[in-house]
């Protein structure tokens, strides 16, 4: 019997080879201890590694918030808000990576990794700045956006450009910036949305609280970000290839509060809390493609 955390908080998946995937599940046990469990899946059977559960760097009885997989360097990044730290674990041997932990700003939360630029963005709930981390040098750059953030996503362009989508912590607002990779401290604001915001035709774009955001360069070459909302609706941000322009659209789903957002090939997948429904959206056609079950 596999014992998952009593209260799972975050998940990452690494493809070890053509047949085996490794799952990293961060959560909290019933006694309040934080835990990281690591499972391998061969397409048929789930098995837990001998080193799992992993002893996290600051111990079990602290608050770990989010994790993200940096597949290029086989590292797992984990935020520890109360210590203002980001921990790095090697995904092969599950030991602490060199240079860990990294000190960042106040109350780090969400993370986003973009492989071509080698950047990790870290949202910070305790101040109006967020942090960018260079995955090669591990240098940290703090950028003041003027508002605290609870979710972030890096969006890759077709030719190495990178955009940042940031969701505000205390107001129902999102902002999109084009990054200058030679001067991260000076991002250019290209979109600012706050509730209520109306699109062309006076239809409301923000229909609930903005919950999660993910960015991707789709297999068809289109940069995209998707934002889930408590209404169940999905807000889509479609970028030009160089990320200099962004257009917005809303896919009305209405199947319970949207949760996590993920991409596969050219489709967007979004969970619906309390319903057992997985929503599958075609972002190009801007329609609900399917619902499971």
C-alpha positions in Angstrom: 0.0 0.0 0.0 1.3 3.4 -1.0 0.8 6.1 1.6 0.5 9.5 0.0 0.6 12.7 2.1 -2.6 13.3 3.9 -2.9 16.7 2.4 -1.0 16.9 -0.9 0.1 20.5 -1.8 2.1 20.2 -5.0 3.3 17.7 -7.6 6.0 17.4 -10.3 6.6 14.6 -12.8 10.0 13.7 -14.4 10.4 11.4 -17.4 13.3 9.1 -16.5 13.1 7.3 -19.8 10.6 6.2 -22.4 8.8 3.9 -20.0 9.3 5.2 -16.4 8.0 8.5 -14.9 9.1 9.8 -11.5 6.5 11.6 -9.3 7.4 14.1 -6.6 4.5 14.8 -4.2 4.9 17.5 -1.6 2.4 17.6 1.2 1.5 17.5 4.9 0.9 14.5 7.0 -2.0 14.2 9.4 0.3 15.1 12.3 1.3 18.4 10.6 4.7 17.3 9.4 5.8 18.2 5.9 6.7 15.3 3.6 8.1 14.7 0.1 7.2 11.3 -1.3 8.8 10.0 -4.5 7.2 7.3 -6.7 8.1 5.7 -10.0 5.5 4.7 -12.5 6.2 2.2 -15.3 2.8 2.5 -17.0 1.3 -0.2 -14.8 2.7 -0.1 -11.3 3.5 2.6 -8.8 6.4 2.0 -6.5 7.9 4.2 -3.8 11.7 4.7 -3.8 13.7 3.4 -0.8 14.8 7.0 -0.1 11.1 8.1 0.2 9.8 9.9 2.1 12.7 12.4 1.6 13.9 14.3 4.7 13.5 17.9 3.6 16.4 20.3 4.3 14.9 22.2 7.2 13.1 19.2 8.8 9.6 17.9 8.9 7.8 20.4 11.1 8.1 23.5 8.9 6.0 24.9 6.1 7.1 24.0 2.6 4.9 25.7 0.0 5.5 24.8 -3.6 7.9 22.8 -5.8 9.0 22.8 -9.5 11.1 20.5 -11.6 14.1 21.9 -13.5 14.5 18.9 -15.8 17.6 20.3 -17.6 19.8 20.1 -14.4 17.8 17.3 -12.7 16.8 19.5 -9.8 13.7 20.0 -7.7 13.1 23.5 -6.3 11.1 23.8 -3.1 10.0 27.1 -1.4 10.1 27.4 2.4 8.2 30.7 3.1 8.9 31.1 6.8 12.7 30.9 6.3 12.6 33.0 3.1 14.5 30.2 1.4 14.4 28.1 -1.8 15.8 24.5 -1.5 17.3 22.5 -4.3 17.3 18.7 -4.5 19.0 16.5 -7.0 16.2 14.3 -8.6 18.5 11.4 -9.3 19.9 10.8 -5.8 17.5 12.9 -3.8 20.2 14.8 -1.9 20.6 18.5 -1.4 22.2 20.2 -4.5 25.3 22.4 -4.3 24.4 26.0 -3.4 21.2 25.2 -1.6 19.4 26.8 0.1 19.1 30.2 -1.6 17.9 33.2 0.3 15.2 35.2 -1.5 12.7 37.9 -0.5 9.9 37.7 2.0 7.6 34.6 2.1 8.4 32.9 -1.2 5.5 30.9 -2.6 5.1 29.8 -6.2 7.8 29.0 -8.8 8.1 28.9 -12.5 11.0 27.6 -14.6 11.9 28.6 -18.2 14.5 26.4 -19.8 15.9 28.4 -22.7 16.7 31.5 -20.5 17.7 29.4 -17.5 15.4 31.4 -15.2 13.3 30.5 -12.2 10.7 33.1 -11.0 9.6 33.1 -7.4 6.5 34.8 -6.2 6.7 36.5 -2.8 3.7 37.1 -0.5 5.5 39.2 2.1 6.6 42.1 -0.1 5.9 43.8 -3.4 9.0 42.4 -5.1 9.6 38.9 -6.6 12.8 37.1 -7.3 14.4 35.8 -10.5 17.1 33.1 -10.0 19.7 32.2 -12.6 19.8 28.4 -12.7 23.5 28.4 -13.7 25.1 30.9 -11.3 22.2 30.7 -8.7 22.3 34.5 -8.6 19.1 36.1 -7.3 17.7 39.3 -8.8 14.9 41.1 -6.9 12.3 43.1 -8.9 9.7 45.4 -7.4 6.4 45.1 -9.2 4.5 47.3 -6.7 2.3 44.4 -5.4 2.8 41.1 -3.6 2.3 38.0 -5.7 0.9 34.6 -5.0 1.4 32.9 -8.4 3.8 33.4 -11.3 4.4 31.9 -14.7 7.2 32.4 -17.2 6.1 32.3 -20.9 8.7 31.4 -23.6 8.6 33.2 -27.0 9.5 31.6 -30.3 13.0 33.1 -30.4 14.3 33.1 -26.8 12.1 35.9 -25.5 10.5 35.5 -22.0 7.4 37.1 -20.5 6.2 37.0 -16.9 2.6 36.6 -15.8 2.1 37.6 -12.1 -1.1 37.2 -10.1 -1.5 39.7 -7.2 -1.9 38.4 -3.7 -4.3 40.9 -2.1 -6.3 42.1 -5.2 -7.9 40.3 -8.0 -5.3 41.4 -10.6 -2.8 40.1 -13.1 0.0 41.8 -14.8 2.1 40.7 -17.8 5.7 41.9 -18.4 8.2 41.4 -21.2 11.5 40.7 -19.6 14.8 42.2 -20.7 17.1 39.2 -20.2 20.1 41.5 -20.0 18.5 43.6 -17.3 15.9 41.7 -15.3 15.4 44.6 -13.0 13.6 46.5 -15.7 10.6 44.5 -17.1 8.2 46.2 -19.5 4.5 46.1 -18.6 2.4 45.0 -21.6 -0.9 44.0 -19.9 -2.6 44.9 -16.6 -6.0 43.4 -15.8 -8.0 43.8 -12.6 -11.6 43.0 -11.7 -13.9 43.9 -13.1 -12.3 44.0 -16.5 -14.3 44.0 -19.7 -13.2 42.7 -23.1 -14.5 43.8 -26.5 -18.2 43.4 -26.5 -18.4 44.1 -22.8 -18.1 40.5 -21.7 -16.4 40.1 -18.3 -12.9 38.5 -18.5 -12.4 38.1 -14.7 -15.4 36.1 -13.4 -13.9 34.9 -10.1 -10.8 35.0 -8.1 -7.6 34.3 -10.1 -6.2 31.1 -8.8 -3.5 29.4 -10.8 -1.4 30.3 -13.9 0.8 28.4 -16.3 2.7 29.5 -19.4 4.0 27.5 -22.4 5.2 27.6 -25.9 2.6 25.3 -27.6 3.7 22.5 -30.0 2.2 24.6 -32.8 4.6 27.5 -31.9 2.1 29.8 -30.2 3.1 31.2 -26.8 0.2 31.0 -24.3 -0.7 31.4 -20.6 -3.8 30.0 -19.0 -5.3 31.4 -15.7 -7.8 29.4 -13.7 -10.6 31.2 -11.8 -12.9 30.3 -8.9 -15.8 30.6 -11.3 -14.5 27.6 -13.2 -13.8 29.8 -16.3 -10.4 29.8 -17.9 -8.7 33.1 -18.9 -6.4 32.6 -21.9 -3.5 35.0 -22.7 -2.4 34.5 -26.3 0.9 36.1 -27.2 2.5 37.1 -30.5 5.6 35.0 -31.3 8.0 37.7 -29.9 5.7 38.2 -26.9 5.4 42.0 -27.5 1.6 41.7 -27.8 -1.0 39.8 -25.9 -4.7 39.2 -26.5 -7.2 37.9 -24.0 -10.1 35.5 -24.3 -12.4 33.6 -21.9 -13.5 30.0 -22.1 -16.7 29.6 -20.0 -16.7 26.2 -18.3 -18.8 26.6 -15.2 -17.9 23.2 -13.7 -16.8 24.2 -10.3 -13.9 26.2 -9.1 -10.9 25.7 -11.4 -7.7 24.5 -9.7 -4.4 23.4 -11.2 -3.6 24.1 -14.9 -1.4 22.0 -17.1 -0.5 21.7 -20.8 0.0 18.7 -23.1 0.7 19.2 -26.8 -1.8 21.9 -27.9 -4.4 21.5 -25.2 -5.0 23.0 -21.7 -6.1 20.8 -18.8 -7.7 22.3 -15.7 -9.1 20.5 -12.7 -12.5 21.5 -11.1 -12.6 21.4 -7.3 -15.4 19.4 -5.7 -16.7 17.9 -9.0 -14.2 15.2 -10.0 -14.1 16.8 -13.4 -11.1 17.4 -15.6 -11.7 20.2 -18.2 -9.8 20.0 -21.5 -9.7 23.2 -23.5 -8.6 23.9 -27.0 -6.9 27.3 -26.7 -6.6 27.9 -30.4 -10.3 27.5 -31.0 -11.0 28.9 -27.5 -13.6 26.2 -26.7 -14.1 23.5 -24.2 -12.8 20.4 -26.0 -13.9 17.7 -23.5 -14.7 17.0 -19.9 -13.6 13.8 -18.0 -15.6 12.0 -16.7 
